[in-house]
Structures are given as structure tokens and as C-alpha cells.
Amino acid sequence: MERFVDLAVSAILLAGLYATMAYGLGLIYGVLRVVNLAHGGVIMAGAYLGWVLHGSLGIDPYLSIPLVVLLSFGLGMAMYRVLVRHLPRGAAGGPASLLLLFGVWLVLRNVAYLLFTGNDQAIRTSYSTRSLLVLGTHVSVNRLAVLVIALVTPALLQLLLRHSHVGRAIRAVAQNADSCTLVGVDVERIYTLTFGIGTALAGLAGLLSATIFSFNPGFGSGELLKSFVVVVLGGLGSVLGTGVAALVLAVVEVFAILVLPSYLTSAVGFVMLVLVLVFRPGGLFGHRVLG
Amino acid sequence: MSLRWPEIVPPRAALAFAAGVVALAVAPWVLGLSPYSHNLVTLAFLMVSGALAWNWMGGFVGQVSFGHAAMFGLGGFVAARVLLAAPELPAPLAWIAGGLVAGLFALGAHPTLRLRGPYFSIATIGVGEAARLVFTYWEDFTGGSSGLSLPIDSDMKYRLYWWGLGLMALVAAASFLIRRSTLGLQLLAIKADVDAAADVGVSATFYQDLVFCLSGAVVGVSGGLWASYFSFIEPNDMFGFDRSIGFVLMTVIGGVGTVFGPVLGAIVFVLLRQFLLASYPQLYLGLYGLLLIFIILFEPLGLTGLLLRLSRPLRRWADRPAAAPSP
């Protein structure tokens, strides 16, 4: 029973991180219909950014959140303006955008490798090893903080999308870009902003992961696939769906430890990805993601 | 009933192809290839075969797979296990066995084939990575992280040049025939519009299964040859994501969907890789990334497109009016 509570608590904490990873991928896909394969690379970049800010400037990883988010936002807008904008849209753009963004990912990985070598790194703070007693189990302070941020982020995102002018424009463009041009919405500007916001969320997710896990330039490929599981399972445009899907993935992954050798638990995410795509392509709640 | 020359094969193309294969077959004796070049050319043969087969799925059908390493690795390990269990068996039988198993594995991926575009690609990443983890864990079959050693002597290793050439010639001819045949047109129809293809009676499900199975089998055979050539294989390398990426890069660099683009791309890839790993190993990934970005943005048909573009003025010059007025 105690073990069960342990696992359940760690699943909930993990779910917060997974949901944060997935928002950016889902937002970009929902509005631009582009699968951002560079997502994993940006997660990795966010992790290194936090590491550098903490290591050389001594900024606490949680205080560096605004800076990391801002820088990732800029990176995303630049990626859109310089590269993604020129891609053919629609069905013909599918493989092209996939390959292009994959190229971006390879470049990001290489840059990280050149700057920071291939060694594993981690952000260690004075409170890294501290833990609190929750529901009778010890929970690291970092994981709790990540969960809190993971709960605040979707609330802010929801606020932005539902109640701001820009957010309404983003949702309108996602529904019908042509009509938006007719009523005077600058669609290209909205695309640029959306790509920036999506990338900023990936950077944030990277920073949060860096406080919990160690990372290297290859970090992010597993995170990309997990984000994809969550996006497909949760359906588009539903913050709640994303949260539930993240919880499902985290619970399955964490409880797999009970029945599988520890080495194979990382395969669970990949298998789930394929199963979800094949059997529930419409998501848990029937919001159809696939066109 | 008499045998007729198939109309889809121009005699001149067939002649040029045969001449090329013969030239490559005698090259080691005529040119006296150094062991280094012999090695490089053999690897190029295997990579060209793999890229050509990947292109059937990624180019002809338009389903970009990021998981071909699963078939490559499976072919390699099945061939290795067969050779280890029965060393007296001729090696080609072991390679064919590897190819068959890899082809069956690809058939097993049937459920993912109803996914299109990015969803298929992402699912193949999942299949590939899951295969890598499972086969690394399955030590009884793959030897785990410590890998397997194959009973291959240096003589066999030398002769793999011609086996590799044979495989490549076969796969290249098959690519050409597929492209020129009704099957090629059917695949093109599926690539352009699945629903429209279904309306005219081209079942995407059937042809994708067929092509994915064939593509997987060929990649499996090349994996088997690869395993024999190195006589030591390790699952994290054979099933590695980098290997799947390799097939994608080779084909995209050369020209996705064209017949001989993958040949060109694989040769450039192998040479560039050799050069980069020797001189600038730290730039290896990024350079391929940049290449990918530039190709997608400026020349979607890769090197083939570039050559076509360059040859256009040349051809115009060759076709100039014979009696040009001289000044």
C-alpha cells in the first residue's frame, strides 16, 4: 500500500512535467498544422539555458524562468520567420516541414555538443536534495515546485487564449486562416507569435526537467515522443484533456515498474505512442486531432 | 509463347546499367583498390541498397519512416544467429533469412500504415525506439549490450564486395522497374491523394503493406550483409536512431522519390561521413542538419534536382539549331 501511494504521488508529479512539455507541441500543431520535430531540441536548449544561468551567473533556476521563456520565445519566432514560413502549406508541406524541423533539431544538438560537450549535466541547488512529507511519503521540493508551475502554466495559457485579443485571434486562425485574413487579422503575425509561444513552453519544460533530471545534448528525443503521446491522447484545444492524458501516460509509465524490468520501462512510452496512434487517434475525448 | 523485351525498359538504359555493374565488378582488379577504398565501396553498396529500399516507402509512397533501423537490426541479428547456429550454412541463406524476418516484421507494422504523413513518421520513431530497447534487453537473442561476434573469415569479408554489388544492382533495377511500371503509378497516386487513389481502385492499404514489407526485407538483407562485414554487432548500434536517420538523410540528400537520387545520396553520405568522422567529428550531426534545411528550403529534389537544374542550360546548348548563323 505504501509503495502504491509512493508511485501514485510520483506519477502525479511527473504528469505535471509531461503536460507542460505537451502544450507547446499541441499549440503549434493546432494552429499551424506543423509537427514541430525541433520540440525536443528546444527542450534540451531550455535545460542548458537554465544550467548556464545557474552555473555562471548564479541565478536560481526558478527565478530564471522569465528569462528562459523570453529567450525561447525569441528563438521560436526566429525559427518561424527564417525557416518554417517558407514551407509549402497543407498536405504537400507534411514531410517537408517534418524534415526541415528535424534538421533544426540536429543543428541544435550539434551546437549544444560544441558548447557543452556530450557529458551529462544537472542543475544542483542548495535545496536539490531537500524533501517534504506529503501523504506520508517524502517528495522532493523540486518536484513539488515543478508541479505547482505545471498547474499555473496551463491556467495562464488558458487566460491568454480565452480572454485576450491575441488569444482570440490565435484560436480564430486555428479554425480558419482564410476568413481571418478577410476580417483583418494579420495571419503571418499570429503564426509567428504562436510558434514563439509554443517554443517558449518547450523551453520552460526543458528548464523544469533540468531541475529534476540530468541531461546531455541528446536529451529531448524521449520528451518529444512523450509530448506527442499526450497531444494525441488529450486531443487538441483542451487544456483539461492534455492534463488527463499526461496523467494517464505518467501513471502507466510509473506503474510499469511493478510488472516490467526497470530497463524496459522507458519502452512503455514508445509502445503507448504507437498504440494511441493506432487505436485512439481521436484522443480520449473524441476531439479528432488527425485531419 | 515467346519472351519479349519489356517496353518499360529502354534498351539503352539497360545497357548503361549492365556496363556500370560490370565496371564496378571488375574495379577491384583493374584499379587495384586499396583495402581502404575496397572497404568504403563495399559499405557504400550496402548503404545504397538500404537508401533505395527506404525510398520505395519514403519517396514513392511518400510515407517518411524514421524507424528503418528496426528492420536493419533485425536482419542483422537473425543472419548472425543463423550463422552462429549453423556455421557450415552458406552465408547468403542466412542473409535471406534475415531479410524474410525483417519483411515479416514490417508486415507486422500494418496497423501503423493507416496513419498518414507526420503521424506515420512519429509512430515509426516509436516502433524503432521500442525495438531498440526490447532487443537490447533480449540478451538471449542479441547478446545485450555486449553484442554478438560472427564466424566470418577475412576471405568472406573480401568477397562481400561482390555480394554487396549484387544486392545493390538488384535493388536499383527493382527501383527502376517499380518506378516505370503500373505499380509505380499506383504508388504515385497514393502519395498524391489516398482518397482519390481509392476511388479509382488503388487500395492504399494493400500497396503500402506490400512496399513496406519489400522495403523492410531489403533493408534486413543489407543489415545481414553489414553484420557479416563487421563480424561484430551490438543492438544499440544496429537498432540505433542514428541509423534510421541515416536512411532518411541519404535519400533526402540525393533526391527523394527519384530513382537514382538515393544512389547519389548514399555515396555522398558515406564519403562525407568518413571525411567528417576523421576530420571534424564534432560537426557531424549539425552539418547534416544544415544540409537537410537547405535542401528542403531551396532544392526539394536534393542533388538530383541540382543536377537537373545544371543540365538544363547544357542541354539547351546541345539542342541549339545546327545551322546557327555565324557573325
HADDOCK unambig.tbl for C-alpha pairs under 7 A between the chains (distance, minus, plus):
assign (segid A and resid 35 and name CA) (segid B and resid 118 and name CA) 6.83 0.50 0.50
assign (segid A and resid 94 and name CA) (segid B and resid 117 and name CA) 5.95 0.50 0.50
assign (segid A and resid 94 and name CA) (segid B and resid 118 and name CA) 6.36 0.50 0.50
assign (segid A and resid 95 and name CA) (segid B and resid 64 and name CA) 6.77 0.50 0.50
assign (segid A and resid 95 and name CA) (segid B and resid 117 and name CA) 6.48 0.50 0.50
assign (segid A and resid 95 and name CA) (segid B and resid 118 and name CA) 6.81 0.50 0.50
assign (segid A and resid 96 and name CA) (segid B and resid 296 and name CA) 6.20 0.50 0.50
assign (segid A and resid 98 and name CA) (segid B and resid 118 and name CA) 6.94 0.50 0.50
assign (segid A and resid 99 and name CA) (segid B and resid 292 and name CA) 6.96 0.50 0.50
assign (segid A and resid 100 and name CA) (segid B and resid 292 and name CA) 6.30 0.50 0.50
assign (segid A and resid 100 and name CA) (segid B and resid 293 and name CA) 5.01 0.50 0.50
assign (segid A and resid 100 and name CA) (segid B and resid 296 and name CA) 6.13 0.50 0.50
assign (segid A and resid 103 and name CA) (segid B and resid 289 and name CA) 3.86 0.50 0.50
assign (segid A and resid 103 and name CA) (segid B and resid 290 and name CA) 6.24 0.50 0.50
assign (segid A and resid 103 and name CA) (segid B and resid 292 and name CA) 5.39 0.50 0.50
assign (segid A and resid 103 and name CA) (segid B and resid 293 and name CA) 5.57 0.50 0.50
assign (segid A and resid 104 and name CA) (segid B and resid 289 and name CA) 6.14 0.50 0.50
assign (segid A and resid 106 and name CA) (segid B and resid 285 and name CA) 5.76 0.50 0.50
assign (segid A and resid 106 and name CA) (segid B and resid 286 and name CA) 5.43 0.50 0.50
assign (segid A and resid 106 and name CA) (segid B and resid 289 and name CA) 4.97 0.50 0.50
assign (segid A and resid 107 and name CA) (segid B and resid 285 and name CA) 6.79 0.50 0.50
assign (segid A and resid 107 and name CA) (segid B and resid 286 and name CA) 4.18 0.50 0.50
assign (segid A and resid 107 and name CA) (segid B and resid 289 and name CA) 5.27 0.50 0.50
assign (segid A and resid 107 and name CA) (segid B and resid 290 and name CA) 6.67 0.50 0.50
assign (segid A and resid 110 and name CA) (segid B and resid 283 and name CA) 6.62 0.50 0.50
assign (segid A and resid 110 and name CA) (segid B and resid 285 and name CA) 5.85 0.50 0.50
assign (segid A and resid 110 and name CA) (segid B and resid 286 and name CA) 4.93 0.50 0.50
assign (segid A and resid 114 and name CA) (segid B and resid 282 and name CA) 6.64 0.50 0.50
assign (segid A and resid 264 and name CA) (segid B and resid 133 and name CA) 6.63 0.50 0.50
assign (segid A and resid 264 and name CA) (segid B and resid 134 and name CA) 6.88 0.50 0.50
assign (segid A and resid 267 and name CA) (segid B and resid 130 and name CA) 5.06 0.50 0.50
assign (segid A and resid 267 and name CA) (segid B and resid 133 and name CA) 6.22 0.50 0.50
assign (segid A and resid 270 and name CA) (segid B and resid 126 and name CA) 4.49 0.50 0.50
assign (segid A and resid 270 and name CA) (segid B and resid 127 and name CA) 6.77 0.50 0.50
assign (segid A and resid 270 and name CA) (segid B and resid 129 and name CA) 6.81 0.50 0.50
assign (segid A and resid 270 and name CA) (segid B and resid 130 and name CA) 5.64 0.50 0.50
assign (segid A and resid 271 and name CA) (segid B and resid 126 and name CA) 6.48 0.50 0.50
assign (segid A and resid 271 and name CA) (segid B and resid 127 and name CA) 6.98 0.50 0.50
assign (segid A and resid 271 and name CA) (segid B and resid 130 and name CA) 6.37 0.50 0.50
assign (segid A and resid 273 and name CA) (segid B and resid 123 and name CA) 6.71 0.50 0.50
assign (segid A and resid 273 and name CA) (segid B and resid 126 and name CA) 6.28 0.50 0.50
assign (segid A and resid 274 and name CA) (segid B and resid 123 and name CA) 5.28 0.50 0.50
assign (segid A and resid 274 and name CA) (segid B and resid 126 and name CA) 6.17 0.50 0.50
assign (segid A and resid 274 and name CA) (segid B and resid 127 and name CA) 6.89 0.50 0.50
assign (segid A and resid 278 and name CA) (segid B and resid 111 and name CA) 6.25 0.50 0.50
assign (segid A and resid 278 and name CA) (segid B and resid 112 and name CA) 6.03 0.50 0.50
